Amino acid sequence: MQRARGVGRITTKLRDDATHLQTLYQEGCAKIRLPHTHDLSLDAVLINTAGGLTGGDHMRWEAEIAPGSRATITTQACERIYRSTGAVAEVETQLKVGADAHLDWLPQETILFAASRFQRRIDIDLAPGASLTAIEAVLLGRDAMGEEARDAIFRDTWRIRRNGRLVHAEATHIDGSGPARDNPALLAGTRAFATILHFGPNLAGRLDQVRALLPADATAAASVTGERLVIRAMANSGLALRRMIVPILGALSRAGSLPRLWHL
């Protein structure tokens, strides 16, 4: 059967205190667009022209942010992971952030349809003085269809290094089992969840700022460990999750706001 394949890659350069595109590579169903901005940073929009992923599809995204540069990378829409006959859909992401550069990695949510199989790996290398705000959010099933996607399988691996030293690692496996979906220590029966990571100065102040933005009844928490701020959030619907995380992302992003594609 025909499968979707895509590779997208960008690198930046700094010229006259503004961030510019250095190289752009696109292959297969991976496309990258660069909308005009009104500041000195660079915005990139990742597009999967296949319209979604299913078993056997493979996407790879790469970005290298030059020293001193500022960039925001988002997606055109939510990524949809469709039903699979057995094979796994895969997405690999590799990001490099140069010395004293900043990257806002802000893809929109990934939606797992019923019977989907999805595996994702994210590798990020931070140079000395580099800062980062990154999110990955997942919706289990389609809200409008009332799906819970109990038969979906999701595997996620993060590795973040600072100057070659491992500073953050996590691995997630979620299926339809009771321990994975209903245990209070895991998803507690919710269908939407997100992880936000922030590396940068004044983490204690950032932590207070984030906690002040969390609703009193939110299923979410924030903490600082080592040189990173970690926020975990869960909700019963994609809309409820987005309402929770948008103010946090706006506060942590370098621009102080989200890309226009994020606004409903």
N, C-alpha and C positions, 0 to 999 in steps of 0.2 A: 504494500500500500504506500501511496505517496505520503511523505512526511515533511513537515516544515523544518527548515534549518535557517539559522540567521546568526550573523556576527556583526556587531556594531562597536566602533572604537573611536574615541576622540582623545586628542591631547591639546593642551593649551600653552600659550606663551604670554609673558607679561611685557607690554610695551606702553611707555608713557603712563604708567600706573594703571593701565586698563588691561583687562584680561581678553585675549583674542584667541581665535581658533588657530592651532598649529597644524594638526592633521585630522582628517575625517575619513573613516573607512566604513563601508556598508556592504554587506553580503547577504544574499537571500532575502528573507522576510524582515530583516532588521533594518530599520531606517532611523535616522537621527535628524531632527530639525532644530534650527537655532533662531528662535524669535528675537526680535530687537528688544533691547532693554534701555532704560533711561538712567542706568548707573554704570559703574566701571566693571561690573561682573559679567560673566557669561552664563546664559541660560541654555540648556539643552533638553530636548524632548525626545524620549525614546518611543518608537512606534513598532509594534508587531503587525505587519500588514496581513498576516495570516488570520487575524481576527480572534486569536485564541490559541491554546495549545492542547494537544491530546497525547495519548500514549505513543512514544517513539519520537516526538518532536524535541528539538534541542535549540536553545538560544544561548548566546554568550554576549555579555556586555562588558566593555572595558573602557576605563577613563583614567587619564593621567593628568593631574592638575599641577601646573608648573609652580615652582617656588614663588611665594608672594601673590599668587593668583587667587581669585574668588569665583566660585562656580556653583550653580544650582542645576541639578539633574532631576527630572521628573518623568512621568509617563503621560501619554496622550489620554489614556483611560485606564480603568481597572483591567488587569490581566485575567482572562477567563481560562480555567483549566477544565476541559470537557471530559465527559465519560471516556473511559479507556477499556479496551478489550483485554488488557493485561499488561502492556508495556507502560513505562514510566515517562512522563514529560519532564524535561530537565531544563533548568535555567542556571547558568553560571555567571557570576559577577565578580570582576576584579577591578579594584579601585586603588589608585596611588595618589597620595596627597603630599605635595612637596613642602619643603621647609617654609614655615610661616604662611602657608596657604590655608584656605578654608573651602570645604565642600559641604553643601547641603544635598544629601541623597534622599530624595522625597518621592519615590514611586507611589502611585496610588494603589489601592488595595488589590490583593489577589483573591479571586473568587473560585472556590473549589466546588464544582458541580458534583452531583451524585455519581458515585462509582469512578471518580477521577483518581489518578495516581500522579503525584507531583513530588519532585525532588529538587531542592534549591541549595546552592552553595554560594556564600559571599566571603570573599577575601579582600581585606583592606589593609594597605600599608601606609602608615603615617610617618612622615619625616619629623625631625625635631621641630617643635614650634607649630606643627600643623594642627588644625582644629577640624571638627567634624560634627555634623548633626545628621543622623541616619534613622530612617524608619522602615519597617516592614510590617504590613498589616494583612491579616488573612480573614476572609469570611467563609464560613462553612455552610454552603448552600446559598440559594437565592432567596432573599427576603420576600419578594413578590410571589414566589411559588410556594412559600412555606416549607422549604427544604431544610433538612438538618444535615444532609450528606453524611449519614452515619457510616456509609460504605466507602467514603473517600479515605485515601491514605496520603499523608503529608510528612516529608522528611526535610529538615532544615538544618544547615550547618553554617556557623559563623566563625571566622578567624580574623582577628584584628591584631596587627603588630605595630609597635612603635620602634622605628629604627632597627627592625629585625627582631625585636623582643616581643613575645606574645603577651598581650595585655587584656585580651578578651576572647573567650572561647565558649561556645554553647552548641548543643545539638538537641534537636526536637524531633520526636516521632509521635504523630497523632493518627489514630485510626478510630473505628467506631466502638471500641471496647469501653466498658463502663469505667475502668480506672483512668483511661485517657480523657474521656469526655465529661464524666460526671464527678470525679473526685474533687473535693474542695481545694486540694493542693494544686490542681491542674486547671481545667477549664470550668469546673463547677457548673456544667450544664449550659454554659454560654456558647454562642455561635460565632462570635467575632472577637478577635484579639490582636494586639499590636505590641511590638517592642520598639522603643525609641532609645537610641544611644547618643550621648553627647560627650565629646572630648573638647576641652577648652579651659580657659582661665576661670577663676572665681567659681568653682563648682559648688561651694557651700551656698553662695548667694543664688546661683541658678536653682539649686535644690529647693530653697525657700520659695522662690518664684514659681516653680512648677507645682509644689504642694498647694500653694494658694490658689492655683487655677483648677485644681481637681475638685469636682462637686463632692459635697459631703457624703452622698450616697453612692459614689462611684466605686466600681470594683477595679481599683487601680492602686498602684503604689510607686514610689520613687525613692531611690537611694543612691548614695555615692560610695563607690568602692575603688580604691586606688585612684587612678586618674580619669575615671569615667563616671558619668551620671547615667543611670539606667531607669527607665520608666516602663512598667508593664501595665497594660490596660485590657480589660475584657468588658463585653457588653452583649446584650441579647439580640442586637441587630446591627447591621452595618451603619445605619444612620446614627444610632446612639453612640457607636464607637467614634464615628467621624466627629460628632459634636464634642466629644471629650478630647480628642487628640489635636484638633485644629488649633485651639488657643495655645496649646503647649508647643506645637511646631512653630507657630508664629513667633512665640517668645524666644525660642532657641535658634531659629534661623538667623543667618547673618543679616538678611534684608529686613527682618522684623515682620515679615508677612509671607504668605504662601504664594506659589505661582498661580496665575489666573485659572489654569486648568483644574485646580483643586476646588474652585468655588462652584457650588451647586446652582 
